[in-house]
Amino acid sequence: MSVLYIKSFRYRNFILMKFIIQIVAIIFSSHLIAIFTPWYFIALAAFAMGYFLKSNANFLAGFLAIASLWTFNAWLAESSSTADLADRVAALFSLQHKALLYVMMALVGGLVGGFACLTGSLLKKPAVSE
C-alpha cells in the first residue's frame, strides 16, 4: 500500500465521521428544542449545527437528520397510541397508506432541516480588518 492511499483513506474516514457527528448533533439538538418550542425551531438547531460543524455534505446531513427524527417521532406517536390517527390524517390528504404520510412528513422536515443546515454552513465569520 502506498502512503498516499493510506492518507486519503484516513481523510475519507475523517470526513465521514464529521458527517455522522453532524447528523447526530442535529438530531439531538433538534429533539431537545422540539420538546419546548414549535416545530419550526428545528431550523434553528440545524442552522447552528451547520454553522459550527461544517462538513462536505451539509444539506444532506440536515435533511437526513430531521427526516429521520420526524419519521421516528411520528412512528413513536403512532405506536404508543390506540387511535388510528395516522390513517385518518392520510385519508384527509387522500393518501392510500399511512406510509405515504410518513414520507411526506419526512420530506417536509428534511427540506426544512437541509436548507437550514446549508444556510448555516454558508454563513461566514466577518473578516477582522486591522
TORVEXDREN-152410 format. One record per residue (C-alpha): x, y, z; residue number from 1. Coordinates in nm, 4 decimals, always signed. Layout:
[rec [X,Y,Z],NUM];
...
END
This chain:
[rec [+0.0000,+0.0000,+0.0000],1];
[rec [+0.1232,+0.3402,-0.0809],2];
[rec [+0.1425,+0.6216,+0.1697],3];
[rec [-0.0868,+0.8356,-0.0475],4];
[rec [-0.3605,+0.5712,-0.0326],5];
[rec [-0.3367,+0.5489,+0.3472],6];
[rec [-0.3556,+0.9284,+0.3825],7];
[rec [-0.6562,+0.9506,+0.1505],8];
[rec [-0.8242,+0.6648,+0.3393],9];
[rec [-0.7740,+0.8459,+0.6692],10];
[rec [-0.9036,+1.1683,+0.5179],11];
[rec [-1.2165,+0.9948,+0.3890],12];
[rec [-1.2762,+0.8400,+0.7310],13];
[rec [-1.2345,+1.1813,+0.8922],14];
[rec [-1.4872,+1.3362,+0.6531],15];
[rec [-1.7346,+1.0519,+0.7132],16];
[rec [-1.7005,+1.0782,+1.0907],17];
[rec [-1.7524,+1.4550,+1.0738],18];
[rec [-2.0675,+1.3954,+0.8674],19];
[rec [-2.2009,+1.1372,+1.1147],20];
[rec [-2.1228,+1.3616,+1.4126],21];
[rec [-2.3093,+1.6449,+1.2414],22];
[rec [-2.6154,+1.4239,+1.1856],23];
[rec [-2.6178,+1.3036,+1.5475],24];
[rec [-2.5732,+1.6597,+1.6779],25];
[rec [-2.8618,+1.7853,+1.4641],26];
[rec [-3.0887,+1.5029,+1.5793],27];
[rec [-3.0019,+1.5563,+1.9449],28];
[rec [-3.0329,+1.9364,+1.9431],29];
[rec [-3.3493,+1.9331,+1.7307],30];
[rec [-3.5139,+1.6827,+1.9624],31];
[rec [-3.4300,+1.8918,+2.2678],32];
[rec [-3.5561,+2.2102,+2.1037],33];
[rec [-3.8732,+2.0418,+1.9740],34];
[rec [-3.9725,+1.9421,+2.3264],35];
[rec [-4.0144,+2.3041,+2.4351],36];
[rec [-4.0793,+2.5030,+2.1163],37];
[rec [-4.2919,+2.4858,+1.7994],38];
[rec [-4.1876,+2.2589,+1.5136],39];
[rec [-4.0172,+2.5271,+1.3044],40];
[rec [-3.7463,+2.5837,+1.5642],41];
[rec [-3.5772,+2.2699,+1.4324],42];
[rec [-3.4455,+2.5004,+1.1616],43];
[rec [-3.2573,+2.6942,+1.4285],44];
[rec [-3.0912,+2.3772,+1.5558],45];
[rec [-2.9960,+2.2647,+1.2053],46];
[rec [-2.8704,+2.6161,+1.1256],47];
[rec [-2.6488,+2.6198,+1.4365],48];
[rec [-2.5064,+2.2746,+1.3702],49];
[rec [-2.4414,+2.3690,+1.0082],50];
[rec [-2.2550,+2.6777,+1.1251],51];
[rec [-2.0440,+2.5095,+1.3918],52];
[rec [-1.9953,+2.1619,+1.2384],53];
[rec [-1.9335,+2.2234,+0.8714],54];
[rec [-1.8997,+1.9084,+0.6623],55];
[rec [-1.8808,+1.8439,+0.2900],56];
[rec [-2.2492,+1.7494,+0.2704],57];
[rec [-2.4343,+1.9951,+0.4919],58];
[rec [-2.7684,+1.9796,+0.3100],59];
[rec [-2.7670,+1.6006,+0.3189],60];
[rec [-2.6773,+1.5967,+0.6891],61];
[rec [-2.9623,+1.8316,+0.7776],62];
[rec [-3.2058,+1.6502,+0.5505],63];
[rec [-3.1265,+1.3031,+0.6837],64];
[rec [-3.1198,+1.4146,+1.0467],65];
[rec [-3.4541,+1.5941,+1.0507],66];
[rec [-3.6267,+1.3453,+0.8205],67];
[rec [-3.5217,+1.0528,+1.0378],68];
[rec [-3.6136,+1.2401,+1.3575],69];
[rec [-3.9612,+1.3276,+1.2314],70];
[rec [-4.0223,+0.9785,+1.0962],71];
[rec [-3.9161,+0.8227,+1.4242],72];
[rec [-4.1271,+1.0653,+1.6302],73];
[rec [-4.4320,+1.0018,+1.4091],74];
[rec [-4.3862,+0.6257,+1.4335],75];
[rec [-4.3413,+0.6503,+1.8109],76];
[rec [-4.6595,+0.8544,+1.8491],77];
[rec [-4.8474,+0.6123,+1.6230],78];
[rec [-4.7275,+0.3007,+1.8014],79];
[rec [-4.7979,+0.4316,+2.1510],80];
[rec [-5.1488,+0.5482,+2.0621],81];
[rec [-5.4587,+0.3326,+2.0495],82];
[rec [-5.6258,+0.5579,+1.7915],83];
[rec [-5.5644,+0.5311,+1.4198],84];
[rec [-5.4703,+0.8976,+1.3837],85];
[rec [-5.2170,+0.8435,+1.1035],86];
[rec [-5.4783,+0.6635,+0.8939],87];
[rec [-5.7253,+0.9463,+0.9455],88];
[rec [-5.4722,+1.2162,+0.8548],89];
[rec [-5.3670,+1.0156,+0.5489],90];
[rec [-5.7326,+0.9997,+0.4456],91];
[rec [-5.7556,+1.3794,+0.4782],92];
[rec [-5.4693,+1.4115,+0.2291],93];
[rec [-5.6251,+1.1454,+0.0021],94];
[rec [-5.3355,+0.9070,+0.0585],95];
[rec [-5.3978,+0.5334,+0.0374],96];
[rec [-5.1443,+0.4313,+0.3038],97];
[rec [-5.0125,+0.5929,+0.6172],98];
[rec [-4.6602,+0.5138,+0.4981],99];
[rec [-4.7056,+0.7841,+0.2339],100];
[rec [-4.7914,+1.0240,+0.5146],101];
[rec [-4.4624,+0.9364,+0.6829],102];
[rec [-4.2806,+1.0010,+0.3552],103];
[rec [-4.4497,+1.3406,+0.3190],104];
[rec [-4.3604,+1.4365,+0.6771],105];
[rec [-4.0022,+1.3264,+0.6264],106];
[rec [-3.9786,+1.5239,+0.3026],107];
[rec [-4.1119,+1.8460,+0.4559],108];
[rec [-3.8976,+1.8181,+0.7675],109];
[rec [-3.5940,+1.7114,+0.5685],110];
[rec [-3.6198,+2.0090,+0.3358],111];
[rec [-3.6503,+2.2493,+0.6293],112];
[rec [-3.3527,+2.0919,+0.8055],113];
[rec [-3.1444,+2.0590,+0.4914],114];
[rec [-3.1833,+2.4188,+0.3826],115];
[rec [-3.1287,+2.5471,+0.7376],116];
[rec [-2.8091,+2.3442,+0.7749],117];
[rec [-2.6867,+2.4546,+0.4333],118];
[rec [-2.7565,+2.8188,+0.5173],119];
[rec [-2.5685,+2.7891,+0.8448],120];
[rec [-2.2684,+2.6341,+0.6742],121];
[rec [-2.2563,+2.9085,+0.4114],122];
[rec [-2.2554,+3.1817,+0.6732],123];
[rec [-1.9028,+3.3118,+0.7103],124];
[rec [-1.7453,+3.4819,+1.0041],125];
[rec [-1.6833,+3.8511,+0.9393],126];
[rec [-1.3295,+3.9421,+0.8467],127];
[rec [-1.1484,+4.1496,+1.1047],128];
[rec [-0.9719,+4.4454,+0.9480],129];
[rec [-0.6821,+4.5997,+1.1321],130];
END
